[in-house]
Structure formats: C-alpha cells, structure tokens
Amino acid sequence: MLPPEQHKAYCNFYDAVRNQEHLDARTTVLIGLAAAMARECRP
C-alpha cells in the first residue's frame, strides 16, 4: 500500500494524534469518524 518511508511517517503522525496530549478522546473519535465517512466507509 504505502512505501516504507511514507508508512513510517503515517505511523508517527497517527501515534502523535492518538496521544491525547493535544486532543481529548471524544475529539479523536469524532475525527476518525469524519475521516471514515469522507472515505465512504461504513461504521
């Protein structure tokens, strides 16, 4: 799917977002839901 370099960058970003240091749990869940809906995924 992603080249190794991009996969590592994505994982670093994902871990930083999930850290809850900057965003609370509710906001993180809502962002994930919005991203899934934007990609036309079904919950």
N, C-alpha and C positions, 0 to 999 in steps of 0.2 A: 504494500500500500504506500507507505512513505519511505523515502530513502533514510538510512540510519541517522544521518545528521539532522534531518527535519523531525524524525521521530523523537530524538533526544530533546530537541528544542520544545516540541509539543509537550513532552512529559514534564519538563521543567516548568513550563507555563501552567500545566494542569495542577501540578503539585503546589505551586505558589497560590493558585486561586483557591484550592481546596483547604489551604492552611487555616482559614478563618481568622487570620490576623487582620485582614483588611475588610473582609465581608462576613456578615453573620451567616449562620446556617440557612436561614429562610431565604436570604438573597441568593445564595449559591444555588439552592434548589430551583428557585424561580428562573435564574439564568439558564440552568441546564434544561429546564422545561421549555423555555423560549427557544433555545438552540435546537432542541429536538423537533419542535413544531416548525421552525424555519426550514429544517431539513426534511420536512414532511414525514417524520417518524411518528408512529402511534405509541402512546404511553402504555 
